Amino acid sequence: MPAQIPATALQLRSLVAGDQTVTLFLESVEVPEPGPGEVLVRVEAAPINPSDLGLLLAGADVSAAAWSGSADRPVVTIPLPEAAMRAAKGRVGLPMPTGNEGAGTVVAAGSSAVAQALLGKTVAVAGGAMYAQYRCADARLCLELPEGTRPADGASSFVNPMTALGMVETMRLESHVALVHTAGASNLGQMLNRLCVAEQIPLVSIVRKREQEELLRSAGAAYVCNSTSPQFMADLTGALTATGATLAFDAVGGGKLASQILTCMEAAATASASGYSRYGSAVHKQVYIYGSLDRGPTELTRSFGMAWGVGGWLLTPFLGKIGPEGMDRLRRQVAAGLTTTFASSYTSQVSLAGALAPGAIADYARQATGSKYLILPSAPE
């Protein structure tokens, strides 16, 4: 292995123990040599997405976290509630690497032509275990970033951009004409808004704060509804009537929001119905839950007829449905718009050790809209 590549490097791991705790720590691991079709990436930027927190924190109560170790090698131990422990029983005793995606420089490559072509290039990788200083990856799964792209600009090139594109693709595959999206001012929500504006797709964005309304409207959003407003149901019904949206993607999950969306969809559908039916409109209304910002139960008050569905939506199964050619088509679209349509913004940048600092964990565990962390694994501590 070349001299500039160390024999060992740090990796952030999460360990659920039998005493009903999860421990986060930095582990020294051997830096692997890439196989024929692999590349070794020096990871320079990796985002903390909501989808990362399930593995990282395992549903732990971060308000009860305890710290030990040193400033450059902190150890965080957090108790797990009963329900979280039941869900994590399959990983007890297994120290798991974390981080879904990231970007960095290819510093070593295997003998295959595909791998050698990436040597020295900046690439994005979505193979897991990205909260690490080095990551060995299949060269075919790396996205070569346009020349001059900073790793920080390419770090979030998979989860959010592909999710936004996947939502639009799902809309088309299921013959809907418009979309509803909750957590509308999140990085993903802003990305989806830019995509829908560019492709002239009617989008109804749901937010919780006035400043979030203003943010989206300043970015060209035509339909923004505030769920904390006394006029929310009327505003949402009006937006659904105007757009004809019968498909929603819900990042919240728990509570009444999915039910409220279906109710307003039904109101919009029946307003244009030619006659009365005791079973409600015949228009199918679909809400896909893809997040868990609210971990409580999903509450449905059935006031939306009989033509409806509530289900789960995840990016990986969707990509399996569209196949390698469909996935490559979307990845090319992402690469072309990394600094425009699919640009991400971050409120904080931290080192691997900094990601385990008390203030950082408390902040990103809130999953607050407008608060997104970027880990710089190769940055000096």
Buried (B, 14 or more C-beta within 10 A) or exposed (E): EEEEBEEEBBBBBBBBBEEBBBBBBBBEBEBEEBBEBBBBBBBBBBBBBBBBBBBBBBBBEBEEBEEEEEEEBBBBBBBBBEEBBEBBEEBEEEEBBBBBBBBBBBBBBBEBEBBBBBBEBBBBBBBBBBBBBBBBBBBEBBBBBEEEBBBBBBBBBBBBBBBBBBBBBBBEEEEBEBBBBBBBBBBBBBBBBBBBBEEEBBBBBBBBBEEBBBBBBEEEBBBBBBBEBEEBBEBBBBBBBBBBBBBBBBBBBBBBBBBBBBBBBBBBBBEEEEEEEEEBBEBBBBBBBBBBBBEEEBEBEEEBBEBBEBEEBBBEEBBEEBEEEBBEEBBEBBBEBBBEBBBBEBEBEBBBBBBBBEEBBEBBBEBEBBBBBBBBBBBEE
